[in-house]
Amino acid sequence: MKRFEGQKVIVTGAASGIGWAAAHRFAREGARTCLLDKAWHDQRGAGGAEELRLTCDVSDREAVDDAVNRAGVTLGGIDVLVNNAGYPVTDLDDDMSDETWRAHFEADVHGLRYVTQAARPWLEAARGAIVNTASVAGLGGDRAMEAYDAAKGAAVRLTNALAIDLAPQGVRVNAVCPTLTRTGMSRAVEEQPGKLEAFRQAIPLGRIAEAEEIAAAILFLASDDASFITGVALPVDGGVTAGNGQPNLA
C-alpha cells in the first residue's frame, strides 16, 4: 500500500528543486497532486496522472485564495499542504533595498500564512498535515544573510505557533530545515571558487544535500509515520546543527 494513496496534496514552489522533487515523490506514492508556482519554465510534470498545475504568486492573497479553492474543489479536498515557495538567498550589503528586504518576508512568511489560511478549512476537514520548507538559516545566524535568516526564522516560529493552534483540529504542522541543497538556486554558490568546498568542510557528512533527500523528509513528516509529531523544525543538514561552531581542532 502506498503511503499517500488517494490523498490530495498541494505543493507550492513546485516548478523546480525541492518542491518538484517532493511533488514527484507524492505522486509516486499514490497522491493526487496540485502544483503551484509563480512561473513554469518547462512542461515536465510530477508524474501523477491526476496532476493539477496552477500559476500562483504566494505573496498575492487573492491569487492564493483562488488557486487553493480551485485545487480543493478539483481534487476533492486537501490532505497535505507543502509550503515550499520562498525567496532565494540574497547576500546582504549596504545597498540592499527595502524592496528586497520585504520580498523575503512576502514569500517566506506572508505567503506561507496566506496559503495556510486558504487551505485551513480543507485541512481541518481531513485532519491533515502541513510541512513548511524553512532552513538551517532559521535556526541560527549566518554572515551576510540577515534578510534570509530573519525570514526563515519567522517561518520556523510560525510553524511552532500554527502547530499549537491547529492541534485541536487534528492538523499537524512541521518544518524541514535544509542546508545548501543541489537545485537551480544553488548553482550560484557551486560556481563560485571555493564556496562549495567551504560547505563540504562545514557539513560533517562532507557534501551538500540532494533535493530528493529533502523531499524524503517532507514526505515522512506528512505521513502517518509521523502521526505524533507536530511543531518540529527538523534539520536535514548532514550534521551542520550538531556542531557548536568552533573550528576543527583535530
C-alpha positions, 0 to 999 in steps of 0.5 A, a space after each residue: 500500500 502506498 503511503 499517500 494513496 488517494 490523498 490530495 496534496 498541494 505543493 507550492 514552489 513546485 516548478 523546480 528543486 525541492 518542491 518538484 522533487 517532493 511533488 514527484 515523490 507524492 505522486 509516486 506514492 499514490 497522491 493526487 497532486 496540485 502544483 503551484 508556482 509563480 512561473 513554469 519554465 518547462 512542461 515536465 510534470 510530477 508524474 501523477 496522472 491526476 496532476 493539477 498545475 496552477 500559476 500562483 504568486 504566494 505573496 498575492 492573497 487573492 491569487 492564493 485564495 483562488 488557486 487553493 479553492 480551485 485545487 480543493 474543489 478539483 481534487 476533492 479536498 486537501 490532505 497535505 499542504 507543502 509550503 515550499 515557495 520562498 525567496 532565494 538567498 540574497 547576500 546582504 550589503 549596504 545597498 540592499 533595498 527595502 524592496 528586497 528586504 520585504 520580498 523575503 518576508 512576502 514569500 517566506 512568511 506572508 505567503 506561507 500564512 496566506 496559503 495556510 489560511 486558504 487551505 485551513 478549512 480543507 485541512 481541518 476537514 481531513 485532519 491533515 498535515 502541513 510541512 513548511 520548507 524553512 532552513 538551517 538559516 532559521 535556526 541560527 545566524 549566518 554572515 551576510 544573510 540577515 534578510 534570509 535568516 530573519 525570514 526563515 526564522 519567522 517561518 520556523 516560529 510560525 510553524 511552532 505557533 500554527 502547530 499549537 493552534 491547529 492541534 485541536 483540529 487534528 492538523 499537524 504542522 512541521 518544518 524541514 530545515 535544509 542546508 545548501 541543497 543541489 537545485 537551480 538556486 544553488 548553482 550560484 554558490 557551486 560556481 563560485 571558487 571555493 564556496 562549495 568546498 567551504 560547505 563540504 568542510 562545514 557539513 560533517 557528512 562532507 557534501 551538500 544535500 540532494 533535493 530528493 533527500 529533502 523531499 524524503 523528509 517532507 514526505 515522512 513528516 506528512 505521513 502517518 509515520 509521523 502521526 505524533 509529531 507536530 511543531 518540529 523544525 527538523 534539520 536535514 543538514 548532514 550534521 551542520 546543527 550538531 556542531 557548536 561552531 568552533 573550528 576543527 581542532 583535530 
